[in-house]
């Protein structure tokens, strides 16, 4: 088999030769180094490699190149080698542009020129990218075809699940010729036939833009952050069962046993509950009739392009609602934010309030609540009310962000929860000097430990948590450390 390729492109011949030289010094034994001096020349080289059946591991592109800049080249190169890791080479003055490119082409890294000494500033980056590339499954995916009704809520759930889990699929409506043929060939089953409750990343994975997470100065989508977390977890040996649903948790002696919906059981010495929360349902007339047919809970990024030149309504006044409004405003003719409170300042970050104020096609309706929805096959009109008045607007899309519920009913009879269903841990269990019912140990529960020794809770599902991505990540790190302490003393 031919060696995988490391391709570098820079319009400055001196810089191009220097990059290729540094790459050859360390990687020539296992990789072939290809050098190009323009984006067009580099794309031609990649096309030739694709034609010959050779693989490409890393693409390094200079940001400022005439005719085709580095971001445009990387974006077009993704079509040829989607698994190749992408690096942008920038000067100090171009850092902001490089950071913006992180979201445009899902950039893996950007390197500042010059990077002397390469042993400290260059090779560690390339080593890590090559390690990730080597672990990536690069086999051509079997494309999944989803056939269903355009305004079917179940079809929406399937498409949203696949998109958030980055499963390639094509969407065919049952009225299309190809879609009708597939339905007939399958014996006319009820459509669709698959649905999984959640995708990796939970509520954060549905966010259109997370702008206050450390290390992402220009923000990151929830889906991108969740995918990077998945890849990182896999790199450390975690096994992900994305099609499994845990229905019960039991304590059997020193074992903690999770029971799945299919009857399978998984026994462990310790368990971390990181199940997050789900968006609370909107209590308004007929709204539930249109879920998946114009009404969506969360950002529903798969639907955003369909909102082009239409009126969109968003219910909620927290950061997730504001992020969705700014994102959807790129597509929609107008975005209506409907907020029960008398302003956004109480629950939304200042930077988002400023972005909303600067976006001309966003209108904020304060002191109002949605009271009804109407339409035929899909949502067509929305009514909201305030003391002394009502108003109906044309809206084919409603995205709801009105708080969350933990969905912890499956833990009944095992761990203590607060009246809203959030899991009590650590200090909240021993408030007032009490001990959790049935607590068998002399020591008090650890900070993130539940009322069952060896069962911990992290993130939004935990009572009194901060309900922020950064704090959830911190909870997870602390919970793992406490699991180690628990196992050492068990």
Beta strands, then each sheet from edge to edge (+ up, - down):
strand 1: 4-9
strand 2: 31-36
strand 3: 56-62
strand 4: 85-90
strand 5: 109-112
strand 6: 144-148
strand 7: 169-173
strand 8: 246-252
strand 9: 255-260
strand 10: 265-268
strand 11: 271-273
strand 12: 278-279
strand 13: 295-297
strand 14: 311-315
strand 15: 334-339
strand 16: 362-366
strand 17: 369-375
strand 18: 379-386
strand 19: 389-394
strand 20: 397-400
strand 21: 404-405
strand 22: 455-457
sheet 1: 2+ 1+ 3+ 4+ 5+
sheet 2: 6+ 7+
sheet 3: 8+ 9- 10+
sheet 4: 11+ 22+
sheet 5: 12+ 21-
sheet 6: 13+ 20+ 14+ 15+ 16+
sheet 7: 17+ 18- 19+
end
